[in-house]
Amino acid sequence: MNYPRLVLKSGRDRSARNRHPWIYSGAVKERPAKVGDGAIVAVCDNEGEVLGLGHYAPQSTLICRMFSFGKEESEVNAAYWEAKLGKALAYRNQLLDLSATTGYRLVHAEGDSLPGVVIDIYGDAASVQLRTVGTAHLTAAIQGFLQKELGVQHMYLRTETKEEGEGTWVLGQEQERSFQENGLSFYVDIATGQKTGFFLDQRDNRALLKSMSKGRSVLNAFSYSGAFSVYAIAGGAVSVDSVDISAAAAELATRNMELNFGPTPSHQGIKADAFKFLQEMEKDAYDLIVLDPPAFTKHISTVQKAARGYKEINLKAMQKIASGGLLFTYSCSQHISSDLFRKIVFGAASDAGREVRIVHQMSQAPDHPISIYHPEGEYLKGLVLHVD
């Protein structure tokens, strides 16, 4: 098919040729006439060669997000999008045991060549984020696929046309439910929970913590749902404290613990500011600490401030953790690179004056894939540290 053409300036086609999906307005020589927001356009080099297809956003600096590279031979219709979704599902079936894990990310935007689309599955429910006008046009195709292939009965949709935090039930209506992850159970509120309701990206890191928790006293700071806490108890931790500034989160951690183990005297859900808690807690009270804070920065301009926040919490944890303790520390800020995060943690270790060794380096679970052509998709990074 012939699509309206978005022509790039001479010498500005390299990233598209290298399959990077983002086209910025500064690279554009010629825009298509009378083409609205969300239309499909053919991205061309200065000589007119088609480099691929993308969704057009004329009012944005990020003017086009490409979902296809090279000359597209197929018609881009409902069947085309369903084939892409099918490929994403096949990838998950290869990597996950979906009988023991019913909560997973089906589509991870650029990581699945579907920029602007995020779909999380929780059993027979789905949380769908469509972040561009172009992807909002895919609602019917996505709904049909989810119903037919996964038996989804409840679908909560967030699109760019809504105010932030708002959404719509387009199929069924059931907010809180439980799902399975590695054989453990968790509650999720799809409509009002953080992000899409649950931080599925930490699945493998939680399993790692489980394998290292036996006999340890655990602090889970910034605990939210208490998922790390549940894994710690499942792994044989002798005590776990889940600390979150939100009373609802502290309660959710307790509910998730009871969902799996019934009343659990060895667990406490504590409403407290994690920074203050780390400052005031007794030394040697814990020999395993989890630091999984929310993103301290969402913009490049606040990276330095965020770096100070990450250093502060890591320094306090290193000063207080028992000798021989394990520190699981994370950053989910896209603008904090793995290299910068490691330098921040190095600075905290140096100031703490303790012997610190890297035991494991961590990233997001494989159902949150990172396209090798789109390194910006690598947002979650973590370290397991042994502190003497």
N, C-alpha and C positions, 0 to 999 in steps of 0.2 A: 504493500500500500504506500501511497505517497502522503507524507505528513508535512505540515508547515516546517520550514527550515530555520534553524538557529545557527548562524554562521559565525565561526570563531575567527579571531584575528590571526594573522600570520605569526607563527611561532608560539601560539597559545593553545595548541592542540595536544601537547605532549601528555598532559595528565589524562585526558580522555583516551588517548591511544594506549596509555598504561592502565586503563580500566578503572581509573578513579572516578567515582560516580558524581562528584560535585562540580558544577560549572558556575563560576561567579560572573557577575555582570561585567566586570572589568575586562574579561577575556572575550567579550562578544563584539563582533564587528557589525553584524546585521541581525535585527530581530524580525520575526515573522509579523506581517501586518494583520490586524484585526483578529488576533488569536487571544482568547481569554485565559484567565488563571486556571490551571489544572489541565490544560490541553496537552496532548501528546505531541512532541516535536521531534524532528530528526536533527541531531547535532552533527554539523558538517565542518570540515576544515575550510581554510581560506580558498581552496581549489574546488570546493563543492563535494568532496568525498564524504559519504555518510559514515560517521564514526559510531553511531548508535542512537537509541531512542531514550527519551526522558520526559518527565512531567514538568511543564513550564510554569514558572511563578514570576510573572513580569514585574511585580511590585517588590520583589525580594532581592537582596544582594546575592543570595544563593539562588540564581535565576533558573536553574534546571537541576533535577536529580535524575541521573540516568539509571534505567533498569535493564538495559540491553546494550550490548556492544557489537560492533560489526554491522553488516547489512542484515536486517531482520527479514526473514523469508515468510514468517507466519503472520497472519492477521492478528492484531492485538484486540482480542475480544474476551468474553467470559471464559471460553475454553482455554485461552492463553494463560489467564491468571490462575485458573484452576490447576493447570499443569505446573505452574511455578509453586503453588501451595502443595501439590502432590510431591514435588521434589523435596520440599522442606520437610514434609512428614516422613518421607523415606529416609532422609538423613537422620532424623530423631530415632526412627525405629532401628537404625544400625547401631546407634550409640547408647541408647537408654533401654533399661528393662521397664517397659511401660506397664507391666503387671504389678511391679512393686513401687513404681513412681507414676502417679496419675496427675501430678502438677509439674508442668514443664513449659518452656517457651517454644512455640511452634514456628514463629517467624521472628527473626531478629534483624529487621530493617536491612541495612547494607550488607550485613553478614549473610543474608539469604537473597541478595540481589533484588530486594523489595524496599528501597529507601522510603522511609516515612511510615512503614507498616510494622507494628509490634503486636503479636498475638500470644497471649498466655492461656494455657489450658488448665483447668482445675476440674478433672473428672468430666461431668457432662455440662460444664459451664466454661465460658470463654470471656476473657477481657481483651478487647480489641482497641488499639490506638491507631488512628489514621491521622498523621501529622501534617499532611498537605492537602490542598484542595484536590489535586489529582488523585491521591489515594482514597479520598472520601468517595470518589465515584466507584470504588471497588466494593462497597458495602454489600451489595446483593450477591456478588460472586463469592465473597468470603463467607457470608452467611450460608449460602447454598452448600459450599464445600464442607463447612464445619458440621452442618446437619447430616449430610450424606456420608461423609467419611469417618466422622468421629462421634456421631450421635449427640452433638451438642444441643441441649434444650434451653439453655440460658445464655444470652450474649449481651454483654455490656459494652457499649461503644462510646469512645471518646474521639472527637474529631476537632480539627483546627477551627471549626465554625463555632465551637462552644467556648464559653469563658473557661479559664483554667480551673481545673478541679471539677467541672461539670461533665455529665455524660448522660446517656440514654439507654434504657433497656430496649433493645430492638427485638429480643426474643426471650420469652419467659420473664421471670423476675424473682430471683432468689439471691440475696446478697451474701449472707454468711453461710458457709458450708465447710465441710472438711475434705481433705484430700490426703493422698499418700506420697511420702518421699522416702525412698530407700526403706520402705516397710514401716516407717514412723508416720504418725498422723498429726495434721495441723489444721487449725481453723483459718479461714481466709474470708475477708469481707471485700468482695470485688469492687463494690461501688465506692466505699468510703475509706478503704485501707490505703496505706502509702503506696505510691507508684501504681502498679496493677494489682495490689493487694498483698503481695508476698515477694520476698527477695529470693527468687529462684536461682539467681546467678551464683549463690554461695553453696549450692548443694554439695559439690565435691569437697569443698573446704570444710563443710560441717562434718562430712564423713571422715576426713583426715583428723579433725579434732576428736571425734569419737574414738578413733584408734589410739589416741594419745592421752586420754582422760583418766584412765584407771587409777584409783587411789588418790586423785588430786582434788584440791579445793579450788573452785573455779569462780572467777568473776567475769560475768558477761556484761560489759559496759555498752551503752547505747543498744539495749537488748531488743527493742521493738517486740516482735512476736515471741521471742525467747527460743528461737529455733536452735541456736548454738547450745543453749542450756539443755534442751531436750536431748540433743545428741550427746552432751557431756554425761548426763545421768545414764543414758543408754550405754555409754562406754565405761561405766563404773566409777564415775566421780563420787567422792564422799560427800561433797556439798557444792551447791551452786547458788550464787546470788545473781539475779537478773536486775540490772539497774537501768532505768529509763526516766527521763524527765516527765513523760506522759503517764498519768495514773492509769489510763486505759491500756497503754502498752504493758505496764507492769502487771495488770490484771490478765491481759491476754497471755503473757508468758506463763502465768500460773494455770490458766485454763488449758493451754497446750500441754503443760506438764501433766495435769490431771487426765487429759484425754488419752494419754499414753500409759500412765502409771498409776492413776488414781491419786488420792492424797499423798503428797510427797514431802515429808518433814524436812528432807535434806535440801529443799529448794525454797528460796524466798524471792518474791517479786517486790522490788523496792522502787518507790517513786523518789527520784533524786536527780539532781544535775550531775551528770557523769564527771564533768571537770572538777566540781567541788568534791564529789565522792572520792575521786582519785587523790585529791589534795589531802583530804582529812582521814583517809583510811589508815589503819595500823600497818606498819611494816611487817612483812612476812605473813600477812593474813591469807594470802592466796599464792598458790604455786602454778596456776594457769590463769592467764588474763586474756580476754578477747576484747579488742578495740575495733569495733566496726561502726564508725560514726557515719552520719549522713554526709553527703558531699559538702565540703566546706567552701567550695567555689564552683560556680557555674559559668564563670566568665574569666577570660585571660587577665583582666584588669585586677582581679582580687586574688591572684595566685600567691603573692607574698604574704598576705594576711592569712590565707588558708594554710600556708606552709608553717606559719607560727603556731596555728592551732594544732596541726598534726604533731609538731615537735613537742608542744606542751603536754599533750596527753601521753605520748610515748615516753617522755622524760619522767613524768610522774609514775607511770607504770613500772619503768625500769628501776626507779629509786625504791619502790615499795615491794616489788615481787620477791618472793622467797628465793634464796640461792638454789640453783638448779631448776628454776621455774621456766615455763614456756609462755612466750608472748605471741599470740596470734594478732597481727596488726594489719589493717587494711586502709586503702583509700579508694573510693569509688568516684573521685573527681576526674573527669576526662582531661582537664587541663593540668593535672599533676601527673607527669610522666612516670614511668617505672624508675627511670634513672633519678629523677628529682625526688621521688618518694624514698628511694634508698639513701640518698644523701641526707634527707631530713632525719631519717631514722639513725643514720650514722652520727649526725650531730647530737641527737638525744642520747645515744649510747656514750659518746665522748663526754658529754656534760655529766652523765650519771656516774662515770668513772668505774664501770663494771665490765667484766669480760662478757662479750656478747657474740654469739655465733649464729649464722644463718643455717637453719635446719631444712627449711623448704621455701621455695618461691611459688606463689600462687597467682591464679588469674580466674576469669569467669568460667562457669561450667560450659561444656561443649555445645549445649543447646543455645548458647549465646555466642555463636561463632564470629570470628574476626576475619574479614576478608583481607588477604595479604595485600590487596591493592588499596585498602582503606584502613590504615593504621589507627585512625581516629576512633575506630570501633573498640579498641582495647582500653576500656575505661577502668576496670577493676584490677587492682594489683594488691598483693599481700605477701607478707613474710611471716614465717614461724621462726622465732628467735629463742635460743637457749641462753638464759641469763644466769651467770655465776656471781 
